[in-house]
Amino acid sequence: MIKLNKIGKKCTEFLLEFPPQHQDRQPGFEYVMTPLPIFDNPNYRASGKLAGKVAFITGGDSGLGRAVAVYYAKEGAKVVISYLNELKDAEDTVKYIRSFGGVCMAMQGDVTNPCFCKQAIEKIVETFGQLDILVNNAGVQYQQKKLEDISDEQFDYTMKVNVYGMFYLTRAAMPYLKSGASIINVTSITTFKGEPELIDYVTTKGAIVGFTRSLATNLAPKNIRVNAVSPGFFWTPLQPACWEAEKIPFLAADCPMKRAGQPFEIAPIFVYLASDDASYTTGQVFHINGGEYKG
């Protein structure tokens, strides 16, 4: 059945999982979302793939970062998450991980500040004696109808969070990463499809692909692997913090699976890339999007 949705776009009929909602801040709060994202799968069976490793996940308080933190902890890693000002979400993540015996520490700070990035890495190494996995996940995105609507301030901030922060943290981590370490960067399906209302965001996510491929080649002789994950539409705080409320129910309309992804559905690829199972995998971009983009 073909019908016209609320934003005037033809789409096949599908289940509207998420009611209209909007948050006037970035990156957004998870605890106020309706419904709450699903970040853990009770049927997941860990096998100690990351035992003895220490992982740092930026933006690990909520969304994809929270799911990755939970799965890493289940696989035996000691986990550190960073957050900007989402204190409750960060506390909930730490509490959840500790509830099943996992080790998790939260650090508040701004990844656009190179001093914070350096101090965060140093604090992790001081606390745990090592750093094996770096997940550059923190990001922001702002919906704008036209290029002319993107202010200098917005463009600058989006670049700094999504690209500068990744660069600062990776540079700070380099002295401590040893053979077998893994760097995982989060890009986006929008880079490959060209989302028309996220021009500055798409620009940054394209830069992340280039950074990933170049750094992977640069670090291959040291046996430090660098890969990227490219999510499609997942139900995370970034969505209501970006889009106008009436667009939220239809964001997954073009996905062949006719639904959005839940954070727990992407976490296993991060486990693979962080583990020794991926010892011959570097410079790659992994697309997890329900079939919306095939690349």
SERO-4910 file (N, C-alpha, C, O; in steps of 0.05 Angstrom, whole numbers):
BEGIN
 pado doro    nc1    nc2    nc3   cac1   cac2   cac3    cc1    cc2    cc3    oc1    oc2    oc3
  Met    A     17    -24      0      0      0      0     18     25      0     37     27     16
  Ile    A     12     44    -17     26     69    -18      9     91     -4    -15     93    -10
  Lys    A     22    106     13      8    127     26     26    152     28     50    149     24
  Leu    A     14    174     34     30    199     38     34    204     67     15    205     83
  Asn    A     59    207     75     64    211    104     62    240    111     55    257     94
  Lys    A     67    247    137     63    274    147     81    295    135     75    318    136
  Ile    A    103    285    123    122    305    112    120    306     82    138    315     68
  Gly    A     98    295     71     92    297     43    109    279     25    114    286      2
  Lys    A    117    256     35    135    238     20    121    211     17    110    200     36
  Lys    A    121    200     -7    110    174    -12    127    152      1    152    153     -1
  Cys    A    115    134     14    130    112     26    111     88     29     87     91     31
  Thr    A    123     64     29    107     41     34     98     41     63    112     52     81
  Glu    A     76     28     69     65     28     96     84     12    114     92    -10    107
  Phe    A     89     22    137    107      8    156     99     16    184     84     35    188
  Leu    A    109      1    203    102      6    231    115     31    241    140     34    239
  Leu    A     99     50    251    110     74    262    118     69    291    101     69    309
  Glu    A    144     64    295    154     56    321    157     80    341    155     76    365
  Phe    A    162    103    330    170    126    347    151    150    343    148    159    321
  Pro    A    139    159    365    121    182    362    137    208    358    161    208    365
  Pro    A    124    229    348    139    254    344    150    264    370    137    264    391
  Gln    A    175    273    369    188    284    393    213    300    384    225    294    363
  His    A    221    319    400    244    335    394    257    344    420    244    350    440
  Gln    A    284    345    419    299    356    442    316    380    432    329    378    411
  Asp    A    314    402    446    328    426    438    356    427    449    364    448    460
  Arg    A    371    406    445    399    406    453    413    383    439    401    364    430
  Gln    A    439    385    438    456    364    427    475    355    449    484    372    464
  Pro    A    482    329    450    474    307    433    447    295    440    438    277    425
  Gly    A    435    303    462    409    293    469    410    274    493    430    262    499
  Phe    A    387    272    507    385    255    531    370    229    523    349    230    511
  Glu    A    381    207    531    367    181    525    344    176    544    324    165    536
  Tyr    A    347    184    569    327    176    589    299    189    585    280    181    597
  Val    A    298    210    568    272    223    563    260    213    536    238    223    529
  Met    A    272    196    522    262    187    496    238    168    500    236    154    520
  Thr    A    220    168    480    197    151    480    194    137    453    191    150    433
  Pro    A    196    110    452    204     93    474    234     94    479    249    105    463
  Leu    A    243     82    501    272     82    507    286     63    487    275     43    479
  Pro    A    310     71    478    325     53    461    332     27    475    333     26    499
  Ile    A    335      6    459    343    -20    470    373    -24    466    382    -27    443
  Phe    A    388    -24    487    417    -24    485    429    -51    492    454    -54    489
  Asp    A    414    -70    502    425    -96    509    406   -118    500    381   -115    501
  Asn    A    417   -140    492    402   -164    484    407   -185    505    430   -195    508
  Pro    A    387   -193    521    391   -213    542    400   -240    532    410   -257    547
  Asn    A    397   -245    506    405   -270    494    434   -270    484    444   -290    474
  Tyr    A    447   -247    486    475   -246    477    493   -263    496    491   -261    520
  Arg    A    509   -279    483    527   -297    499    556   -288    495    567   -293    473
  Ala    A    567   -276    515    595   -267    513    614   -291    516    606   -312    528
  Ser    A    638   -288    506    658   -310    507    685   -300    515    705   -313    509
  Gly    A    687   -277    528    712   -267    537    731   -256    515    755   -257    518
  Lys    A    719   -247    493    735   -238    470    753   -214    477    774   -211    464
  Leu    A    745   -198    497    760   -174    503    772   -175    531    779   -154    542
  Ala    A    774   -199    542    786   -202    569    814   -191    570    831   -196    552
  Gly    A    820   -175    590    846   -163    594    851   -138    578    873   -126    580
  Lys    A    831   -128    564    834   -104    548    820    -80    562    802    -84    578
  Val    A    829    -56    555    818    -31    565    808    -15    541    822    -11    522
  Ala    A    782     -6    543    770      8    521    760     35    529    750     39    551
  Phe    A    764     55    512    753     82    516    733     88    494    740     86    470
  Ile    A    709     95    502    687    100    483    677    128    487    665    134    508
  Thr    A    681    146    468    670    173    471    640    173    465    631    158    448
  Gly    A    625    189    479    596    188    477    585    162    485    565    153    475
  Gly    A    598    149    505    589    122    514    567    123    534    559    102    543
  Asp    A    556    146    540    535    148    560    508    139    549    491    130    564
  Ser    A    504    140    522    478    134    511    481    125    482    503    124    471
  Gly    A    458    118    470    458    111    442    475     87    435    478     68    450
  Leu    A    488     89    412    506     68    403    529     64    422    537     41    427
  Gly    A    539     86    433    562     84    451    555     68    476    572     53    486
  Arg    A    531     72    487    523     56    510    522     27    504    532     10    520
  Ala    A    510     20    481    509     -9    474    536    -21    471    541    -43    479
  Val    A    554     -6    458    582    -16    455    595    -20    482    608    -40    487
  Ala    A    592      0    500    603     -2    527    593    -27    541    609    -41    554
  Val    A    567    -32    539    556    -56    553    567    -82    541    574   -100    556
  Tyr    A    568    -84    515    578   -108    503    608   -112    508    617   -135    512
  Tyr    A    623    -90    508    652    -93    514    656   -103    543    672   -121    547
  Ala    A    640    -92    561    642   -101    589    634   -130    592    646   -145    607
  Lys    A    613   -138    577    605   -167    578    627   -185    567    629   -208    575
  Glu    A    643   -174    548    664   -190    537    690   -189    553    711   -200    545
  Gly    A    689   -175    576    711   -176    595    729   -152    594    749   -151    609
  Ala    A    723   -132    578    740   -108    578    733    -89    601    711    -88    610
  Lys    A    753    -75    610    749    -52    628    742    -28    610    756    -22    591
  Val    A    720    -15    617    709      5    599    709     33    612    702     36    635
  Val    A    717     53    596    716     81    604    698     95    583    703     92    559
  Ile    A    679    110    593    662    125    574    665    155    580    670    163    603
  Ser    A    663    171    559    662    200    563    635    211    556    620    199    540
  Tyr    A    628    233    568    603    246    562    606    277    565    625    286    578
  Leu    A    589    292    552    591    321    553    577    332    577    590    342    595
  Asn    A    550    329    578    536    338    602    511    320    607    493    328    621
  Glu    A    512    296    596    490    278    600    494    261    625    498    236    623
  Leu    A    494    274    648    503    261    673    485    237    680    496    215    686
  Lys    A    459    240    678    441    217    686    446    193    667    447    171    676
  Asp    A    448    198    641    452    176    623    479    162    629    480    138    629
  Ala    A    499    178    635    525    166    641    524    150    667    535    128    668
  Glu    A    511    160    687    508    146    712    492    120    708    499     99    720
  Asp    A    471    121    692    455     97    686    472     76    672    469     52    678
  Thr    A    489     84    654    506     66    639    526     52    658    529     28    657
  Val    A    539     68    675    558     57    694    545     37    713    555     16    718
  Lys    A    521     45    723    506     29    741    498      2    728    500    -19    741
  Tyr    A    489      3    703    481    -21    689    504    -40    686    502    -64    691
  Ile    A    527    -30    677    550    -47    673    560    -59    699    567    -83    699
  Arg    A    560    -44    719    569    -54    745    549    -75    757    557    -91    773
  Ser    A    524    -73    748    504    -92    758    510   -121    751    501   -139    765
  Phe    A    524   -125    728    530   -152    721    560   -158    725    571   -177    714
  Gly    A    573   -142    742    601   -147    749    622   -134    731    645   -140    733
  Gly    A    613   -118    712    631   -105    694    645    -81    707    637    -71    727
  Val    A    667    -73    694    683    -50    704    678    -27    685    683    -29    661
  Cys    A    669     -4    696    663     19    680    669     45    695    662     47    719
  Met    A    681     64    682    687     90    693    677    111    674    681    108    649
  Ala    A    665    132    684    655    154    667    672    179    671    680    185    693
  Met    A    677    194    649    692    218    650    677    240    635    670    237    612
  Gln    A    673    263    648    659    285    636    679    303    622    700    309    634
  Gly    A    673    312    598    691    330    584    683    335    555    666    321    545
  Asp    A    696    354    543    689    363    516    712    354    497    735    362    500
  Val    A    705    337    478    725    326    460    736    347    441    756    342    427
  Thr    A    723    370    439    734    392    423    758    406    436    771    422    424
  Asn    A    763    399    461    785    411    477    808    391    477    806    370    489
  Pro    A    830    398    463    853    379    462    865    373    490    876    352    494
  Cys    A    862    392    508    872    387    535    857    365    549    868    348    562
  Phe    A    830    366    546    814    344    558    821    318    545    824    298    559
  Cys    A    824    317    519    830    292    505    856    280    516    858    256    521
  Lys    A    877    297    519    902    287    529    900    278    558    911    257    565
  Gln    A    886    294    574    883    286    602    867    261    606    872    245    623
  Ala    A    846    258    589    830    234    591    846    208    585    844    189    599
  Ile    A    861    209    564    878    186    557    898    180    579    902    157    586
  Glu    A    910    201    589    930    197    610    917    186    636    929    169    649
  Lys    A    893    195    642    879    185    665    872    155    662    874    140    681
  Ile    A    864    147    638    858    119    633    883    101    638    881     81    651
  Val    A    905    110    626    929     95    628    939     94    657    950     74    667
  Glu    A    936    117    671    944    118    699    927     99    716    938     86    735
  Thr    A    902     97    710    883     80    726    886     51    720    887     34    738
  Phe    A    887     44    694    887     16    686    913      5    674    916    -19    670
  Gly    A    932     23    670    958     15    661    961     10    631    983      3    622
  Gln    A    940     14    616    941      9    587    916     20    574    897     28    587
  Leu    A    918     21    547    895     27    530    897     11    505    917     12    491
  Asp    A    876     -5    500    877    -24    477    857    -18    455    862    -24    432
  Ile    A    835     -4    462    813      0    443    804     29    446    798     38    468
  Leu    A    803     44    424    792     71    424    769     72    404    773     66    381
  Val    A    745     79    414    722     82    397    714    111    396    705    123    416
  Asn    A    719    124    373    712    152    369    683    153    359    677    152    335
  Asn    A    665    157    379    636    155    373    622    182    377    601    186    365
  Ala    A    633    200    393    619    225    399    613    241    374    630    242    356
  Gly    A    589    252    372    582    268    349    557    284    352    541    279    370
  Val    A    554    304    335    530    320    335    521    323    306    536    321    287
  Gln    A    495    328    303    484    334    276    460    353    279    445    351    298
  Tyr    A    458    372    260    437    392    261    423    393    234    436    395    213
  Gln    A    397    392    234    381    393    210    379    422    200    371    440    215
  Gln    A    386    426    175    382    452    162    372    447    133    383    430    119
  Lys    A    352    462    125    340    458     99    358    465     76    358    453     55
  Lys    A    375    486     80    391    497     58    420    502     68    424    506     92
  Leu    A    439    501     50    466    507     57    469    535     70    484    538     88
  Glu    A    453    554     59    454    581     70    445    583     99    451    603    112
  Asp    A    430    563    108    420    564    135    441    554    156    437    557    180
  Ile    A    463    543    146    484    533    164    502    557    172    516    568    155
  Ser    A    501    564    197    517    587    206    547    579    209    553    555    209
  Asp    A    564    599    210    592    593    214    596    579    240    613    561    242
  Glu    A    581    587    261    583    574    287    575    545    286    589    528    298
  Gln    A    553    539    273    545    511    271    565    494    256    573    472    265
  Phe    A    574    504    233    594    489    217    619    484    233    630    462    233
  Asp    A    628    505    247    653    502    262    650    482    285    667    465    289
  Tyr    A    627    483    299    623    465    321    620    436    312    631    417    324
  Thr    A    605    432    290    601    404    279    628    393    271    634    369    277
  Met    A    645    409    258    671    399    251    688    393    275    702    372    276
  Lys    A    687    410    295    704    406    319    696    381    334    713    366    343
  Val    A    670    376    338    661    353    353    667    327    337    679    308    348
  Asn    A    659    327    312    660    302    297    687    295    285    694    272    283
  Val    A    703    315    279    729    310    267    753    318    285    770    301    290
  Tyr    A    753    342    295    775    350    313    777    332    337    799    324    345
  Gly    A    754    326    349    754    310    373    766    282    368    782    272    384
  Met    A    759    270    346    770    245    337    800    247    334    815    229    342
  Phe    A    809    268    320    837    272    315    853    276    342    873    264    346
  Tyr    A    842    294    359    856    299    384    859    274    401    880    269    412
  Leu    A    837    258    403    838    234    420    857    213    409    872    200    423
  Thr    A    855    209    383    873    189    370    902    197    373    919    180    379
  Arg    A    908    222    369    936    231    372    945    228    401    968    219    405
  Ala    A    928    234    420    936    231    448    939    201    456    955    195    473
  Ala    A    925    184    442    926    155    449    950    141    437    959    121    447
  Met    A    961    152    416    982    138    401   1006    129    417   1015    107    413
  Pro    A   1016    145    436   1039    136    452   1033    111    468   1052     97    477
  Tyr    A   1008    104    473   1001     82    491    990     58    476    987     36    488
  Leu    A    984     60    451    973     38    436    995     20    426   1014     29    414
  Lys    A    992     -6    432   1013    -25    425   1002    -44    403    979    -42    395
  Ser    A   1020    -61    394   1013    -81    373    987    -96    382    986   -106    404
  Gly    A    968    -98    363    943   -111    369    921    -92    377    898   -100    380
  Ala    A    927    -66    381    907    -47    389    888    -41    366    894    -47    343
  Ser    A    865    -30    373    844    -25    353    832      2    357    824     10    379
  Ile    A    830     17    335    816     43    334    791     40    317    793     30    294
  Ile    A    769     48    327    744     45    312    730     72    311    724     84    332
  Asn    A    725     82    287    713    108    283    684    105    273    678     86    258
  Val    A    666    122    281    638    120    273    633    141    251    634    165    256
  Thr    A    627    131    227    619    148    205    588    147    203    575    144    223
  Ser    A    577    148    179    548    147    176    540    140    148    554    145    129
  Ile    A    516    128    146    505    122    120    501    147    103    501    146     79
  Thr    A    497    170    117    492    195    103    516    203     85    512    217     65
  Thr    A    540    194     92    563    200     76    561    187     48    570    198     28
  Phe    A    548    164     47    547    148     22    521    154      7    520    149    -17
  Lys    A    501    164     20    476    171      7    473    201      1    459    208    -18
  Gly    A    485    217     18    484    246     14    458    258     25    442    269      9
  Glu    A    454    258     51    430    269     64    429    299     58    447    314     67
  Pro    A    408    309     45    408    337     36    404    358     59    411    381     55
  Glu    A    395    349     82    390    368    104    411    365    126    407    376    148
  Leu    A    433    351    121    454    347    140    481    352    127    500    336    130
  Ile    A    484    374    111    507    378     94    533    379    110    552    366    103
  Asp    A    533    395    132    558    397    148    564    371    162    587    363    164
  Tyr    A    544    357    172    548    331    185    559    311    166    578    297    172
  Val    A    547    309    142    557    291    122    586    296    114    601    278    110
  Thr    A    593    322    113    620    329    107    639    318    128    661    307    121
  Thr    A    632    320    153    649    309    174    651    279    173    673    267    177
  Lys    A    629    266    167    629    236    166    645    226    142    657    204    144
  Gly    A    646    242    121    663    235     98    692    237    106    709    221     98
  Ala    A    698    258    121    726    262    131    735    238    148    758    230    147
  Ile    A    716    227    164    723    205    181    730    180    164    748    165    172
  Val    A    717    176    142    724    154    124    753    157    114    769    138    114
  Gly    A    759    181    105    786    186     95    807    183    117    828    172    113
  Phe    A    801    193    141    819    191    164    824    161    170    847    153    175
  Thr    A    802    146    170    804    117    176    822    103    157    840     87    165
  Arg    A    819    107    131    834     93    111    863    101    111    881     84    109
  Ser    A    868    127    114    896    136    114    911    126    139    934    117    137
  Leu    A    898    129    162    911    121    187    915     90    188    935     81    199
  Ala    A    896     75    176    899     46    176    925     39    160    940     21    169
  Thr    A    929     51    138    954     46    122    979     54    137    999     41    137
  Asn    A    977     77    151    999     88    166   1007     70    189   1031     67    194
  Leu    A    988     58    202    993     43    227    995     13    222   1002     -2    241
  Ala    A    990      4    198    991    -25    192   1018    -37    200   1019    -59    211
  Pro    A   1041    -24    194   1067    -36    202   1070    -40    232   1086    -56    241
  Lys    A   1054    -25    248   1055    -27    277   1035    -47    287   1032    -52    312
  Asn    A   1019    -59    269    998    -78    276    977    -65    294    966    -78    312
  Ile    A    971    -40    288    949    -25    301    927    -22    280    932    -10    259
  Arg    A    904    -33    285    883    -34    265    864    -10    268    858     -1    290
  Val    A    855      1    245    837     24    245    814     18    225    819     13    202
  Asn    A    790     18    236    766     12    219    744     32    226    746     47    246
  Ala    A    723     32    210    700     49    215    674     33    213    673     14    198
  Val    A    655     42    228    628     31    226    609     53    216    610     76    225
  Ser    A    592     46    197    574     65    184    545     57    190    534     41    176
  Pro    A    533     69    211    506     61    218    485     74    199    490     96    188
  Gly    A    463     61    196    440     73    183    424     87    205    436     98    224
  Phe    A    397     87    203    381    100    223    378     82    247    366     60    245
  Phe    A    389     90    270    386     76    295    371     95    315    374    119    313
  Trp    A    356     83    332    340     98    352    359    106    375    362     91    394
  Thr    A    370    130    372    388    141    393    381    170    398    365    182    383
  Pro    A    391    182    419    385    210    425    392    230    403    380    252    402
  Leu    A    410    222    386    418    240    364    395    247    346    394    268    334
  Gln    A    375    228    343    353    232    325    334    254    335    330    274    320
  Pro    A    322    252    358    304    273    367    319    299    373    306    321    373
  Ala    A    345    298    378    360    322    382    366    337    356    374    360    356
  Cys    A    362    323    334    368    335    307    342    343    292    338    366    285
  Trp    A    325    323    288    303    326    269    279    340    281    274    339    305
  Glu    A    263    353    264    238    364    272    220    341    281    221    319    270
  Ala    A    203    347    301    187    326    314    171    309    295    170    284    297
  Glu    A    158    322    275    140    307    257    155    288    238    142    271    226
  Lys    A    181    291    236    196    274    217    204    248    231    211    228    217
  Ile    A    205    248    257    215    224    272    201    198    265    216    178    260
  Pro    A    175    197    263    162    171    257    169    159    230    165    136    225
  Phe    A    180    176    212    184    167    184    213    165    176    220    161    152
  Leu    A    231    166    195    260    166    188    269    140    177    289    139    163
  Ala    A    256    118    183    264     92    172    247     83    148    247     60    141
  Ala    A    233    102    136    214     94    115    227     81     91    214     64     79
  Asp    A    251     89     85    265     78     61    281     53     66    292     42     47
  Cys    A    282     44     90    297     20     97    283     -5     88    259     -8     93
  Pro    A    296    -23     73    283    -47     64    271    -64     87    251    -78     83
  Met    A    283    -62    110    272    -77    133    249    -63    146    236    -73    165
  Lys    A    243    -39    137    220    -23    146    219    -18    176    198    -17    188
  Arg    A    243    -14    187    244     -7    216    272      5    221    291      1    206
  Ala    A    273     19    243    299     30    252    314      8    267    302    -12    276
  Gly    A    340     11    269    356     -7    284    356      1    314    354     25    320
  Gln    A    359    -18    331    363    -12    359    393    -14    366    407    -30    353
  Pro    A    403      1    385    432      2    390    445    -25    394    467    -30    385
  Phe    A    430    -44    407    443    -70    412    449    -85    387    465   -103    386
  Glu    A    435    -78    365    439    -92    340    464    -85    325    472    -99    306
  Ile    A    477    -63    333    502    -55    320    527    -62    338    549    -62    328
  Ala    A    522    -66    364    545    -70    382    563    -93    375    587    -91    378
  Pro    A    552   -116    365    570   -139    359    592   -133    338    613   -145    340
  Ile    A    587   -115    319    608   -109    300    631    -94    313    654    -97    305
  Phe    A    624    -78    333    645    -65    349    661    -85    365    686    -82    368
  Val    A    648   -106    375    662   -127    389    682   -141    371    705   -145    377
  Tyr    A    672   -148    347    689   -162    328    714   -144    321    736   -154    322
  Leu    A    710   -119    315    732   -102    307    752    -97    329    775    -92    324
  Ala    A    743    -98    354    760    -94    377    775   -119    385    795   -118    399
  Ser    A    766   -142    376    776   -168    385    798   -178    366    803   -167    344
  Asp    A    812   -199    375    833   -211    359    821   -226    335    836   -234    317
  Asp    A    795   -231    335    782   -243    311    786   -226    286    787   -237    264
  Ala    A    790   -200    290    793   -182    268    823   -175    263    829   -153    254
  Ser    A    840   -193    269    869   -188    267    879   -181    239    900   -169    236
  Tyr    A    864   -189    218    872   -183    191    852   -163    178    850   -161    153
  Thr    A    838   -148    194    818   -129    184    826   -101    192    827    -94    215
  Thr    A    832    -84    172    839    -56    177    832    -40    152    833    -50    129
  Gly    A    827    -14    156    820      4    135    793      0    122    788      9    100
  Gln    A    775    -14    136    749    -21    125    726     -4    137    729      7    159
  Val    A    705     -2    122    680     11    132    658     -9    132    652    -21    111
  Phe    A    646    -14    155    625    -34    158    598    -21    158    592     -4    176
  His    A    581    -28    139    554    -16    137    533    -33    151    529    -56    144
  Ile    A    520    -21    171    499    -34    186    474    -17    184    472      3    199
  Asn    A    456    -24    166    434     -5    161    408    -18    152    391     -4    140
  Gly    A    405    -44    157    380    -57    149    375    -58    119    353    -61    110
  Gly    A    397    -56    104    395    -59     75    390    -33     60    387    -33     36
  Glu    A    390    -10     75    383     15     62    405     24     42    400     35     21
  Tyr    A    430     18     50    453     24     32    469     -1     29    476    -14     49
  Lys    A    476     -8      4    492    -33     -1    518    -24    -14    519    -18    -38
  Gly    A    539    -24      2    565    -15     -9    588    -31      2    611    -26     -6
***
